[in-house]
Amino acid sequence: MNNVESKVLLVDDHQIVLDSLSLLLSSFEGLSIAGAYTDGRQAMQYYQEHGADIVITDMRMPGFSGVELCSAIRRFDPDVKVLMLTMVEDVKQIREAIKAGVNGYVLKMADADELLLAIRTILDGRRYYSDEVVIELAVGKDENLTTKPGTFAKLTLRELEILRLVGKEMSTNEIAEKLFISVPTVETHRRNLMQKIGAKSVVGMVLFAVKHDLLN
C-alpha cells in the first residue's frame, strides 16, 4: 500500500480562501498542504527551496498573477504541475493560462468532488478543465476549433438531429429509441458525423453542437 502523500502548494490573495482550501484538501486521503501563500512571489520562493507535487493558484492576484507565477515556476521546473483555481471565465485569460503551461483550469464554483478529480488527474500526468471552461473555449472561436468552410452544410438532416441529441447527452440507445431507428444505424451516423466535423470523441461532437448553437 502506497502511503506517500502528494504535497500541495496553495496560492490565493484571500486568506479565507487559503484557510478553506487547506482544511478541505487536508481531509483528502493522500494529500498534504506543503504551504499556503497570499503572495505569488513568496510562493515562488518556497517552490524553489522546497518544491511541491502540485501548485494550485488563483489567477488574479495583485503584484504577481497566477499566470506570471505559472510561467516563472515552469521556467525553474519544466515538470511542475499547476492547477488554476479561479472565478475567471474570460476566454482570452483562459488561453493565457494555457499558454503559460497550466495543467488544469477549474472554476471556484466547482464542488469538492470535481476539485479532487482535477488534482488526481493532473498528478496522474494528464490535464483537466472544467466543463464550463471547455465550452467557453469552444464558443470563443479558437482557431483550433474552427471548422472548415462547408463542413456544417455537408451534414444531413438526420445527422443534425443526432448531433443535437448527442449534445444533450443522450446515449446511443436513447437516440435510437427516440428516433425509432436501430442502434447500429445510430452508430453509423455518429461515425459519419465525427468524420465530417473532425471530432475525435463525443466531447468534440458536443463542442461542435455548442459552437453552432444546435442545442436549442
Buried (B, 14 or more C-beta within 10 A) or exposed (E): EEEEBBBBBBBBBEEEBBEEBBEEBEEBEEBBBBBBBBBBBEBBEBBEEEBBBBBBBBBEBEEBBBBBBBBBBBEEEEEBBBBBBBEBBEBEBBBBBBEBBBBBBBBBEBEEEBBBBBBBBBBEEEBBBBEBBBBBBBBBEBEEBEBEEEBBEEBEEBBBBBBBBBBEEBEBEEBBEEBEBEEEBBEEBBEBBBEBBEBEEBEBBBBBBBBBEBEE
